Structure formats: C-alpha cells, structure tokens
Amino acid sequence: MMMRRVAMAVVMMVALAAVACDKIDDLLTFYINEEETFTIESDFPLGVLVPATPFTITTNSEEKFKNNKTRAELVKDVTLNRLSLKVTDPEGQNFDFLERIELYISSEDEPEVKIAYLDAVPEGQTELTLESTNAKLDKYIKGDSYTIRTKAALRKAISKDITIKADMRFKVTADPL
C-alpha cells in the first residue's frame, strides 16, 4: 500500500514537471513575422531551376528580442515556422505557371542555406504554403540583416512580370534570464 502511494506520488511529480517544462518553453517562445515581395520576370526560362532577384531584410532583431523580454545571447533556437506565397500582381493570377520553388537564406557572415521548398506546385492555387527544411537559423536572425534568394522553375511561359508576396514566420526560443 505504501509502495503504491510512493509510486503514484512519483508519477504525479513527473507529470507535473513535464507540464511545467512545456509551460516554461511556451513563455520563452515567440514568433517574428516578415513580409517581403519578389518578382518572377516575364523572360524567365522554362523548366530549369533559376534564381530570381534576391532581397535583403534588415532584422531589427535586438528590438524584437527586447520586446519579447530576451536578448540575442539568450536565443537558443530559431527555425522557419511558416512560409506562404501569394501572387499580388497581376490581379487574379494563380500559380499555374510555377512548377517548383525553393527559398534560401544567407548573410554577410553565414553561408547560404535552403529554408523552404515546394517540389510540385499544384495547379489552380492562389496561395502556396512551402515545406520548411527546419534549418537552424539563429545566426541569421540575430544578425543585422539577411538575404532571401528564390529559385524557381516555370512549367509554362509568362507574358508579364509576376509579383509574389512572401509571408515568413520564424519561431524563436530563448533561454531564461
């Protein structure tokens, strides 16, 4: 009887500790949202994975970390949580022209790393959600800026430049103070 109570108490303490750890992780996790646009030009080649014009993002990370009650040196894990694409121009355009897409991140001090992709773009879609590679992005997000480069393969020719908005959400986890 006594052993059963001790075993029950141990199980309860382990369960409580697990819940407490999850709660602490939730308190130390926040998200950074970025929104940028890029263009697929009308003279883009067909069927070959080709880079589009890259864009540079100023991070403002120190301010974002401060707003979330942490500092860069306490950030332990940053990953791409979500990346979605939407055609903004021309109006009414869908992604039927696109066969495949990949996005990469780089910075002045860090090498280029693939962060998201979609190997088979479904037809008829006006918005796409890419697959994250779950690459570790701490050094990029902690820096002053980073560059996003897109590679795309077209399934059919386009007669006019297409502007695409990329909505990115990075999941940031920090150690406690």
Rosetta blueprint (number, residue, H / E / L):
1 M L
2 M H
3 M H
4 R H
5 R H
6 V H
7 A H
8 M H
9 A H
10 V H
11 V H
12 M H
13 M H
14 V H
15 A H
16 L H
17 A H
18 A H
19 V H
20 A H
21 C H
22 D H
23 K H
24 I H
25 D H
26 D H
27 L H
28 L L
29 T E
30 F E
31 Y E
32 I E
33 N E
34 E E
35 E E
36 E E
37 T E
38 F E
39 T E
40 I E
41 E L
42 S L
43 D L
44 F L
45 P L
46 L E
47 G L
48 V L
49 L L
50 V E
51 P E
52 A L
53 T L
54 P L
55 F E
56 T E
57 I E
58 T E
59 T L
60 N L
61 S H
62 E H
63 E H
64 K H
65 F H
66 K H
67 N H
68 N L
69 K L
70 T L
71 R L
72 A H
73 E H
74 L H
75 V E
76 K E
77 D E
78 V E
79 T E
80 L E
81 N E
82 R E
83 L E
84 S E
85 L E
86 K E
87 V E
88 T E
89 D E
90 P L
91 E L
92 G L
93 Q L
94 N L
95 F L
96 D L
97 F L
98 L E
99 E E
100 R E
101 I E
102 E E
103 L E
104 Y E
105 I E
106 S E
107 S L
108 E L
109 D L
110 E L
111 P L
112 E L
113 V E
114 K E
115 I E
116 A E
117 Y E
118 L E
119 D L
120 A L
121 V L
122 P L
123 E L
124 G L
125 Q L
126 T L
127 E E
128 L E
129 T E
130 L L
131 E E
132 S E
133 T L
134 N L
135 A L
136 K L
137 L L
138 D H
139 K H
140 Y H
141 I H
142 K H
143 G L
144 D L
145 S E
146 Y E
147 T E
148 I E
149 R E
150 T E
151 K E
152 A E
153 A E
154 L E
155 R L
156 K L
157 A L
158 I L
159 S L
160 K L
161 D L
162 I E
163 T E
164 I E
165 K E
166 A E
167 D E
168 M E
169 R E
170 F E
171 K E
172 V E
173 T E
174 A E
175 D L
176 P L
177 L L
